[in-house]
Amino acid sequence: MLPALVARPGSPAGVDRPDSAAAVLRAVLDQGPLGRTAIVGETGLSAAAVSRHSADLLAMGLLWQPPEPAQRPRPGRPRIPLDINTSHHLAAGVHVALPRLTFSLTDLRGRIVASEHLPRAERSGAVLAEVAARLPGFLGRYARGRSVLGLGVVTGGWVDPEAGVVVENAALGWRDVPVRDALQRVVRLPVHVEGHARALARAEMLFGRVGEGVLVHLFVGNAVDAAIATGGVLLQGRRHGAGGIAHLPVPGSTQPCPCGRTGCLQATVADRGLLGRAVAEGVVPRPDLQLLLRAAGGGDARAVELCRSRLRMVARAVRPMLEVISPDAVVLTEAATLQLPYLLDELSREIGGADGVVRTGSFGPDTLALAAAVPVLAAVYQDPLGLRTVGAGR
């Protein structure tokens, strides 16, 4: 039986230089199935190093050797390809949003194995108690004896992944919530805490369509934040505060913000404000985002204009930042553009970037479920040999 492994909590993925085993694993993730000779070419490692690390990763259940198709024998050493093993290990996650919690399990290629939703409690302590109480049953229903490498807890706002603390999430009313300390001993798994913009930027770099250039990921929901990456490495900032765009000024907005100012981006464009305007204008009978999106999808001009207006305000607030950074890709995660991709043109026009720079995220309706588990997966791909044995069958 393969050992059960867990991803060690610690420095966030993408900060430390990847070791040789990580290079082998990433090459197979990006290009696999891949033979050892091809891995040598992709990584620049020696054949001996690739052979050694491949053996380790096979023994840990992170790689496997798919059977070769039947063919005539070839002279010389057989070329046995390696691929990511998606049948043994899983990553668990919980995304904490204003209306609900999303529990998820993914395989090592970031594919959703299972997800469930439930309403969110008001207080942070009650939310974490709910996570601890519900997680064993969720894993029991869906993990089915497969090894669970860790638990990701992802939310919006300012999150310090190194400390495992939600520093501030104004939408939830959370400040300095010690998520990792509250959960780790209870759930008996390593707990990785991250902001959802950074988690989704990592997901794009691991499993999505972005290249190795400069990436800006924008998340617009009830929380509004960003992540910036270059060369596959995320910008962190002091106490991991980089990407805080909630208080960027929106030209022309007079919306009051809890910070005491007016016209801040999050206060102006967050889901709650958008839905409040939709109800006030008679577009929907109650503040329900799915009702608004269905109206827009059905061609209601007022609903479409509300969605377009939000994107224009986002663009005008972030345009000065983007002009300074000059990213190769701007990825937007936002409900309307996920369901109605043509609306993305509004953001692209306002930003004034080159064709193809602005795009929607790669993961569609699975976006938040994947984001929840990504911190665990990122730790695996950063330092696969740092996984430690904890006994089988978790």
C-alpha positions in Angstrom: 0.0 0.0 0.0 1.3 3.5 -0.8 1.9 5.8 2.2 -0.6 8.5 3.1 1.0 11.8 2.8 0.2 15.4 3.8 1.3 18.7 2.5 3.3 20.6 5.1 2.0 24.0 6.0 4.7 26.7 5.8 5.8 29.3 3.4 3.3 29.9 0.6 4.0 28.1 -2.7 5.9 30.0 -5.3 8.2 31.9 -2.9 11.1 29.4 -2.4 13.1 28.1 -5.4 11.6 24.8 -6.6 13.9 21.8 -6.0 14.7 19.2 -8.7 11.8 16.8 -7.7 9.4 19.7 -8.0 10.8 20.4 -11.5 10.2 16.8 -12.5 6.7 16.9 -11.1 5.8 20.2 -12.8 7.2 19.0 -16.2 4.9 16.0 -16.0 2.0 18.1 -15.0 2.5 20.5 -17.9 3.5 18.0 -20.6 2.6 14.5 -19.4 2.5 11.6 -20.1 6.2 12.2 -20.5 9.2 9.8 -20.8 12.3 10.3 -18.7 14.4 11.4 -21.7 11.8 14.1 -22.4 11.8 15.2 -18.7 15.6 15.6 -19.0 15.0 17.9 -21.9 12.3 19.9 -20.2 14.1 20.4 -16.9 17.8 20.5 -17.8 18.4 17.9 -15.0 20.8 15.0 -15.5 19.4 11.6 -16.5 20.5 10.2 -13.1 18.6 13.0 -11.2 15.5 12.5 -13.2 15.6 8.8 -12.6 16.1 9.2 -8.9 13.4 11.8 -8.4 11.0 9.9 -10.7 11.5 6.8 -8.5 10.7 8.9 -5.3 7.6 10.4 -6.9 6.4 7.0 -8.0 6.9 5.6 -4.6 4.9 8.4 -3.0 2.0 7.9 -5.3 2.4 11.3 -7.0 3.3 9.8 -10.4 2.4 6.6 -12.1 3.4 4.7 -15.3 0.5 4.4 -17.7 0.6 1.1 -19.6 2.1 1.5 -23.0 -0.1 0.6 -26.0 0.6 -2.7 -27.6 3.3 -2.3 -30.3 6.3 -4.1 -31.7 9.3 -4.2 -29.4 11.9 -1.5 -30.0 15.6 -1.9 -29.6 17.3 -0.3 -26.5 15.8 0.7 -23.2 12.0 0.9 -23.1 10.5 4.4 -23.0 8.0 4.2 -20.2 6.1 7.5 -19.8 5.2 9.0 -16.5 2.0 10.9 -15.7 0.4 12.5 -12.7 -1.3 10.0 -10.4 -4.9 11.2 -9.9 -6.2 8.0 -8.3 -4.5 8.0 -4.9 -4.2 11.5 -3.4 -6.8 14.3 -2.9 -6.7 17.9 -1.7 -9.6 19.2 0.4 -10.8 22.7 0.6 -13.3 25.1 2.0 -14.2 28.4 0.4 -15.7 31.0 2.8 -18.0 33.5 1.0 -20.6 35.9 2.3 -23.6 33.7 1.5 -22.2 30.2 1.9 -19.4 27.7 2.4 -18.2 25.5 -0.4 -16.5 22.2 0.5 -14.5 20.5 -2.2 -12.1 17.7 -3.1 -9.8 17.8 -6.1 -7.3 15.4 -7.6 -3.7 16.3 -8.3 -4.6 17.8 -11.7 -7.1 20.2 -10.1 -10.2 18.4 -11.2 -13.2 18.5 -8.9 -14.0 15.1 -7.4 -16.8 16.4 -5.1 -18.3 19.6 -3.8 -21.0 20.6 -1.4 -22.5 23.9 -0.2 -24.1 25.1 3.0 -25.1 28.4 4.5 -22.4 30.4 6.3 -22.8 31.2 10.0 -22.5 34.8 11.1 -19.5 34.7 13.5 -16.0 33.5 12.5 -15.9 31.1 15.4 -19.1 29.5 14.4 -17.9 29.2 10.8 -14.7 27.4 11.8 -16.6 25.1 14.2 -19.0 24.2 11.3 -16.0 23.4 9.1 -14.5 21.2 11.8 -17.8 19.4 12.4 -18.7 18.9 8.7 -15.4 18.0 7.2 -15.2 14.4 8.5 -18.5 13.5 7.0 -17.7 15.2 3.7 -14.4 13.2 3.5 -16.1 10.0 4.5 -18.7 10.4 1.7 -16.3 11.2 -1.1 -12.7 10.4 -0.3 -13.4 6.7 0.0 -10.1 5.8 1.6 -7.9 7.9 -0.7 -5.1 9.9 0.9 -6.1 13.5 1.8 -3.0 15.7 1.7 -4.4 18.7 3.6 -7.2 21.3 3.9 -7.2 24.6 2.2 -9.3 27.4 3.6 -9.7 30.3 1.2 -11.6 33.6 1.4 -11.5 37.2 0.2 -9.7 40.2 1.6 -6.3 40.4 3.2 -5.0 36.9 4.2 -1.6 36.1 5.6 -0.9 32.5 4.5 2.3 32.2 6.4 0.6 32.9 9.7 -2.6 31.2 8.7 -4.6 34.3 9.6 -7.4 36.2 7.9 -6.1 39.7 8.6 -9.2 41.5 7.3 -12.3 40.5 5.3 -14.6 43.4 5.5 -17.4 41.6 3.7 -17.5 38.9 6.4 -16.6 41.3 9.2 -13.5 39.2 10.0 -10.4 40.7 11.5 -7.3 38.8 12.7 -9.0 35.4 12.6 -6.4 32.6 13.4 -7.9 30.1 11.0 -5.0 27.6 11.0 -4.6 27.5 14.7 -8.3 27.1 15.2 -8.6 24.2 12.8 -5.4 22.3 12.5 -5.5 20.2 15.7 -9.2 19.6 15.3 -9.2 18.4 11.6 -5.9 16.5 12.0 -4.7 17.7 8.6 -2.2 20.4 7.6 -4.3 23.6 7.1 -3.3 26.1 4.3 -5.0 29.5 4.4 -5.0 31.8 1.4 -6.9 34.7 -0.2 -9.0 33.7 -3.2 -7.4 36.0 -5.7 -4.0 34.5 -5.0 -5.4 31.0 -4.9 -7.0 31.5 -8.3 -3.8 33.0 -9.7 -1.9 29.9 -8.5 -4.6 27.7 -10.2 -4.2 29.5 -13.5 -0.4 29.0 -13.3 -0.7 25.3 -12.4 -3.7 24.2 -14.4 -4.9 27.1 -16.6 -4.1 28.9 -19.8 -1.7 31.7 -18.7 2.0 31.6 -19.6 5.1 32.6 -17.7 4.7 36.4 -18.2 3.2 38.9 -15.8 -0.3 38.0 -14.6 -2.9 40.1 -12.8 -5.8 38.2 -11.5 -8.9 40.3 -10.5 -11.6 38.9 -8.2 -14.9 40.8 -8.1 -17.7 39.5 -5.8 -18.7 40.6 -2.4 -14.9 40.9 -1.8 -12.8 42.7 -4.4 -9.1 41.9 -4.6 -6.2 41.1 -6.9 -3.1 39.0 -7.2 0.0 39.8 -9.2 2.5 37.2 -10.5 5.6 37.3 -12.6 7.5 34.4 -13.9 5.3 32.0 -12.0 6.0 33.7 -8.6 3.3 35.7 -6.7 4.0 39.1 -5.4 3.5 39.0 -1.6 4.2 42.4 0.0 4.3 43.2 3.6 2.5 40.6 5.6 1.3 39.2 2.3 -0.8 42.3 1.7 0.0 42.8 -2.0 -3.1 42.9 -4.2 -5.3 44.9 -1.9 -7.4 46.9 -4.3 -10.6 47.2 -2.3 -10.0 50.9 -1.5 -8.9 52.0 -4.9 -11.0 55.1 -5.9 -13.7 54.7 -8.5 -13.9 57.9 -10.6 -17.3 59.5 -10.1 -18.5 57.2 -7.3 -19.9 58.7 -4.1 -20.7 55.3 -2.4 -19.9 55.4 1.3 -17.3 52.9 2.4 -16.9 51.4 6.0 -13.3 52.9 6.0 -14.9 56.3 6.2 -14.2 57.5 2.7 -16.4 57.5 -0.4 -16.0 55.9 -3.8 -13.8 52.9 -2.8 -13.9 50.1 -5.3 -15.3 47.3 -3.1 -18.0 49.5 -1.6 -19.0 50.6 -5.1 -19.0 47.4 -7.1 -19.5 44.5 -4.6 -22.3 42.0 -5.2 -24.4 43.5 -2.4 -24.3 46.9 -4.0 -25.0 45.6 -7.5 -28.0 43.7 -6.2 -29.3 46.6 -4.2 -29.3 48.7 -7.4 -31.0 45.8 -9.3 -33.9 45.7 -6.7 -34.2 49.5 -6.6 -34.6 49.6 -10.4 -37.1 46.8 -10.4 -34.9 44.4 -12.4 -35.2 41.6 -9.8 -37.7 41.2 -7.0 -35.1 40.4 -4.3 -31.3 40.6 -4.0 -30.4 37.3 -5.6 -27.4 37.2 -8.0 -28.6 34.2 -9.9 -31.9 36.1 -10.7 -29.9 39.0 -12.0 -27.7 36.8 -14.2 -30.7 34.9 -15.5 -32.3 38.2 -16.5 -29.1 39.4 -18.2 -28.8 36.0 -20.0 -32.4 36.3 -21.1 -31.7 39.6 -22.8 -33.1 42.1 -20.2 -31.4 45.3 -21.2 -31.5 46.8 -17.7 -29.8 43.7 -16.2 -27.1 43.7 -18.9 -26.4 47.4 -18.4 -26.0 46.9 -14.6 -23.4 44.2 -15.3 -21.7 46.3 -17.9 -21.6 49.3 -15.6 -19.9 47.3 -12.8 -17.2 46.2 -15.3 -16.6 49.8 -16.4 -16.2 50.9 -12.8 -13.7 48.1 -12.1 -11.7 49.0 -15.2 -11.6 52.7 -14.4 -10.3 51.9 -10.8 -7.6 49.4 -11.8 -6.5 51.0 -15.1 -3.7 53.1 -13.5 -2.3 50.1 -11.7 -2.4 48.0 -14.9 -0.7 50.8 -16.9 2.2 50.7 -14.4 2.5 46.9 -14.4 1.8 46.3 -18.1 0.7 42.6 -17.6 0.8 40.0 -20.3 -2.6 38.6 -19.0 -5.4 40.1 -17.0 -7.7 37.3 -15.7 -11.1 38.2 -14.3 -13.2 36.1 -11.9 -16.6 37.7 -11.8 -20.0 36.1 -11.9 -21.5 37.8 -14.9 -18.5 37.3 -17.2 -18.3 33.6 -16.2 -21.8 33.1 -17.4 -21.9 35.7 -20.2 -18.3 35.9 -21.5 -19.2 38.5 -24.2 -19.5 41.1 -21.3 -15.7 40.8 -20.9 -15.3 43.2 -23.9 -16.6 46.0 -21.7 -13.6 45.6 -19.3 -11.2 45.1 -22.2 -12.3 48.3 -23.9 -12.1 50.4 -20.8 -8.6 49.1 -19.9 -7.4 49.6 -23.4 -5.1 46.6 -23.5 -4.0 44.6 -26.5 -6.3 41.9 -27.9 -6.3 38.8 -25.9 -4.8 40.3 -22.7 -8.1 40.3 -20.8 -9.8 36.9 -20.3 -12.1 35.1 -18.0 -10.7 32.4 -15.6 -10.1 28.9 -16.8 -12.4 27.0 -14.5 -16.0 28.0 -15.1 -18.6 27.0 -12.4 -15.9 25.0 -10.5 -13.9 28.2 -9.8 -14.5 28.6 -6.1 -14.4 24.8 -5.4 -11.0 24.6 -7.0 -9.8 27.8 -5.3 -10.5 26.2 -1.9 -8.1 23.3 -2.5 -5.4 25.1 -4.5 -3.2 26.0 -1.5 -2.7 22.3 -0.8 -2.0 21.5 -4.4 0.4 24.4 -4.7 2.3 23.1 -1.7 2.6 19.7 -3.3 4.0 21.1 -6.6 6.4 23.4 -4.8 7.9 20.8 -2.5 6.8 17.3 -3.3 9.5 15.6 -1.2 8.5 17.7 1.8 5.4 15.6 2.1 5.6 13.5 5.3 4.2 10.1 6.0 1.4 10.0 8.5 0.0 6.5 8.2 -2.3 5.0 5.6 -5.9 5.5 4.7 -6.7 9.1 5.8 
